[in-house]
Amino acid sequence: MRLLMAMLRRALQLVLVMLLVTAATFLLSSLIPGDFFSIHQVDPTISAETIQQMRHSYGLDLPVHQQYLRWLKNLARMDLGYSLFFRTSVRAVVLEALARTLWIGIPALILGIGAGILLGSLHALYGNRAAGQTLDFIFSVALSLPAIVLGLAALMLAAQTHWFPLGGMNSSSLQEPDFWRWLADRVHHLVLPVSCLVIPITATVERIQFAATRDSLQELFIRAARARGIGRSRIFVQYLLRPTLNPILSTSGPMIGGVLSGSLVLEIIFSWPGLGQITYDALFNRDLFLLVGCVVGSGFLLACGNLAADFMLFALDPRTRQAQGRVQT
């Protein structure tokens, strides 16, 4: 019951945040001169009356607050509007793009978090040795590299070596493949964009895990476990690794937002038609409803990540359950 109440409270907070973010998107979009139909004003074959009629049919001639209230009314019916650029419903475009973004995001999160936890723990165990100092230097450099630098470097590697495709989701020469050939080709296209996301995720998690493990090594229960003659592997897994996962779980939800922001650049570089690419298309073409739909899609992933992180914290950390119990009493 406490878990359900905690999840409902967090979900309500996320809904309020989404309302504020979408309202800000409408407001900021209204400050940009012109709209999707502005480019047609230079076309002599389209009259000004026709352009004004098209604006009216989509509500683009209304004040911004009326546009937003109209959009919220449609949202209650799960209608995100119509994409003027793709000429189809925003919901269909965003759902398809979300699925494509998850092809990059899920492997990057799994590999990055797993590698960061392992390397951060080893860094803390061998901090004063050459291995620890090497890891410290490597991840200091990795944290300072922006996604665009990693993406361009990976693209240059692919162009020079021809080991990997330069972009896209699948090879155009792949005609009517079976499932395994299709999957192998998709994984081949995923190697570079996923690697460019794994590096900053691993570096971030490694720093968090290193600090948590270093502090835990000084705790009395670690010394007591060593004094009782418990094996190193058991101490590492049961007494050291599990208690230090709390800060990783706490940051795993917001980390999804970082993955999305990083994939925005990488999807453009690698021509990956995911959420980042269509967000760029919406901004470039001033497709207001598609832009807000992309914001909703990004917020949905972020909300799912935060709820999953809260659930894992509540399930794995007794201190979280005790804190929730004290709040309710």
Sequence and secondary structure as in RCSB ss.txt:
>XXXX:A:sequence
MRLLMAMLRRALQLVLVMLLVTAATFLLSSLIPGDFFSIHQVDPTISAETIQQMRHSYGLDLPVHQQYLRWLKNL
ARMDLGYSLFFRTSVRAVVLEALARTLWIGIPALILGIGAGILLGSLHALYGNRAAGQTLDFIFSVALSLPAIVL
GLAALMLAAQTHWFPLGGMNSSSLQEPDFWRWLADRVHHLVLPVSCLVIPITATVERIQFAATRDSLQELFIRAA
RARGIGRSRIFVQYLLRPTLNPILSTSGPMIGGVLSGSLVLEIIFSWPGLGQITYDALFNRDLFLLVGCVVGSGF
LLACGNLAADFMLFALDPRTRQAQGRVQT
>XXXX:A:secstr
 HHHHHHHHHHHHHHHHHHHHHHHHHHHHHTSSS TTGGGGG TTS HHHHHHHHHHTTTTS HHHHHHHHHHHH
TTT   EETTTTEEHHHHHHHHHHHHHHHHHHHHHHHHHHHHHHHHHHHHTTTSHHHHHHHHHHHHHHT  HHHH
HHHHHHHHHHH SS SSSSS TT  S  HHHHHHHHHHHHHHHHHHHHHHHHHHHHHHHHHHHHHHTTSHHHHHH
HHTT  HHHIIIIIIITGGGHHHHHHHHHHHHHHHHHHHHHHHHTT  SHHHHHHHHHHTT HHHHHHHHHHHHH
HHHHHHHHHHHHHHHH HHHHHHHHHHH 
